[in-house]
Amino acid sequence: MKKLFLVIVLYLLSSSYGMADSCLDLMKQLDEVIAETKQLTREEAKEIKDLKEQAQQAHKEGNKEDCQKLISEALDLLG
């Protein structure tokens, strides 16, 4: 239930944020959800890690929209 609430909050934040550091905030929140999630398969963990790395790359390239989309995908996998 906490995950669902967090995902909804993150979705609302991601759609309303226009600032450059919103991706970094979302990545931090993704890390927090990952830390709280105890039962990830290796495949899930790898996929989430790959999405996070892609999001970080998109952020470095200045593509904030893709960054937020990739983080949202990772969060969807978590809950």
FENWO-V252146 format. One record per pair of residues at least 24 apart in sequence whose C-alpha atoms are under 10 Angstrom apart, sorted by the first residue. I is the first residue (numbers start at 0). GAP is how many residues later the second one is. Records with the same first field share a line. If there is no record, write none. Layout:
I=GAP + GAP
//
This chain:
0=78
1=31 + 34 + 77
2=30 + 33 + 34 + 72 + 73 + 75 + 76
3=71 + 72 + 74 + 75
4=74
5=24 + 27 + 69 + 73
6=26 + 65 + 68 + 69 + 71 + 72
9=58 + 61 + 62 + 65
10=57 + 58 + 60 + 61 + 64
12=55
13=51 + 53 + 54 + 55 + 57 + 58
14=50 + 53 + 54
16=51
17=46 + 47
18=45
19=39 + 42 + 43 + 44
20=38 + 43
21=37 + 42 + 45 + 46
22=32 + 33 + 35 + 36 + 40 + 41 + 42 + 43 + 44 + 45 + 46 + 47 + 48
23=31 + 32 + 35 + 40 + 43 + 44
25=41 + 42 + 45 + 46 + 49
26=25 + 28 + 29 + 40 + 41 + 43 + 44 + 45 + 47 + 48
28=42 + 46
29=41 + 42 + 44 + 45 + 48
30=44
32=42 + 45 + 46
33=40 + 41 + 44
36=41 + 42
38=39
39=37 + 38
43=30 + 33 + 34
44=29 + 32 + 33
46=26 + 27 + 30
47=25 + 26 + 27 + 28 + 29 + 30
48=25
49=24
50=24
//
